[in-house]
């Protein structure tokens, strides 16, 4: 679990830099949010990028929550694992839904 959290942190750090860098460059170039979204829609590369971003978040955040709950609450191991698993599933499903909705909106 330690390696999974550290590896997902590296992926998240890189994804955040690419995501924010893209937005900053696009906005400074005069594009609106709608124009940025239009350019990203239907592009398989961005689809893969954002799916990897979602997967990394769905791995990283629940592991962090698991550690916090284990150290700071009286919850037992089963409840802690269940809470972390529920967060992982929610992040994965909601994040993937958002990515696919963006990807297919213009096609």
C-alpha positions as CSV (number, residue, x, y, z in Angstrom):
1,X,0.0,0.0,0.0
2,X,2.9,2.3,0.7
3,X,4.2,2.0,-2.8
4,X,0.7,2.4,-4.3
5,X,0.3,5.7,-2.5
6,X,3.7,7.0,-3.4
7,X,3.4,6.0,-7.1
8,X,-0.1,7.5,-7.3
9,X,1.3,10.7,-5.7
10,X,3.9,10.9,-8.5
11,X,1.2,10.4,-11.2
12,X,-1.0,13.0,-9.5
13,X,1.8,15.5,-9.2
14,X,2.6,15.2,-12.9
15,X,-1.1,15.3,-13.9
16,X,-1.8,18.4,-11.9
17,X,1.2,20.2,-13.5
18,X,0.0,19.2,-17.0
19,X,-3.6,20.1,-16.2
20,X,-2.9,23.5,-14.7
21,X,-0.2,24.3,-17.2
22,X,-2.6,23.5,-20.1
23,X,-5.4,25.7,-18.6
24,X,-3.0,28.6,-17.8
25,X,-1.5,28.5,-21.3
26,X,-4.9,28.3,-23.0
27,X,-6.4,31.1,-20.9
28,X,-3.4,33.4,-21.5
29,X,-3.8,32.6,-25.2
30,X,-7.3,34.1,-25.1
31,X,-9.4,30.9,-25.0
32,X,-12.5,30.7,-22.9
33,X,-13.4,27.7,-20.8
34,X,-15.9,26.6,-23.4
35,X,-13.3,26.8,-26.1
36,X,-10.8,24.8,-24.1
37,X,-13.4,22.1,-23.5
38,X,-14.3,22.1,-27.2
39,X,-10.7,21.5,-28.1
40,X,-10.3,18.7,-25.6
41,X,-13.5,16.8,-26.5
42,X,-13.1,13.8,-28.7
43,X,-9.3,13.7,-28.4
44,X,-8.3,10.2,-27.3
45,X,-5.0,11.4,-25.8
46,X,-6.8,13.7,-23.4
47,X,-9.3,11.0,-22.6
48,X,-6.5,8.6,-21.6
49,X,-4.7,11.4,-19.6
50,X,-7.8,12.3,-17.6
51,X,-8.7,8.6,-17.0
52,X,-5.2,8.0,-15.6
53,X,-5.6,11.2,-13.5
54,X,-8.9,9.7,-12.1
55,X,-7.4,6.3,-11.4
56,X,-4.4,7.9,-9.6
57,X,-6.8,9.9,-7.4
58,X,-9.0,6.9,-6.8
59,X,-5.9,5.0,-5.5
60,X,-4.2,7.8,-3.6
61,X,-7.0,9.5,-1.7
62,X,-8.6,6.3,-0.2
63,X,-5.2,5.2,1.0
64,X,-4.6,8.5,2.7
65,X,-8.1,8.4,4.3
66,X,-7.5,4.9,5.5
67,X,-4.3,6.0,7.3
68,X,-6.1,9.0,8.8
69,X,-9.1,7.0,10.0
70,X,-6.8,4.2,11.4
71,X,-4.7,6.7,13.4
72,X,-7.4,9.2,14.5
73,X,-10.6,7.4,15.0
74,X,-11.8,4.5,17.1
75,X,-13.0,2.6,14.0
76,X,-12.0,-1.0,13.6
77,X,-9.9,-2.3,10.7
78,X,-13.0,-3.5,8.8
79,X,-14.8,-0.2,9.0
80,X,-11.7,1.7,8.0
81,X,-11.1,-0.6,5.0
82,X,-14.8,-0.3,4.0
83,X,-14.7,3.5,4.2
84,X,-11.6,3.6,2.1
85,X,-13.0,1.1,-0.4
86,X,-16.3,3.1,-0.7
87,X,-14.3,6.3,-1.4
88,X,-12.2,4.5,-4.0
89,X,-15.2,3.2,-5.8
90,X,-17.0,6.6,-5.6
91,X,-14.0,8.5,-7.0
92,X,-13.4,6.0,-9.8
93,X,-17.1,5.9,-10.9
94,X,-17.8,9.6,-10.6
95,X,-14.4,10.6,-12.1
96,X,-14.8,8.2,-15.0
97,X,-18.3,9.4,-15.6
98,X,-17.2,13.0,-15.8
99,X,-14.3,12.2,-18.1
100,X,-16.5,10.2,-20.5
101,X,-19.2,12.8,-20.4
102,X,-16.7,15.4,-21.5
103,X,-15.2,13.2,-24.1
104,X,-18.5,12.3,-25.7
105,X,-20.4,15.6,-25.3
106,X,-19.3,17.0,-28.7
107,X,-19.2,13.8,-30.7
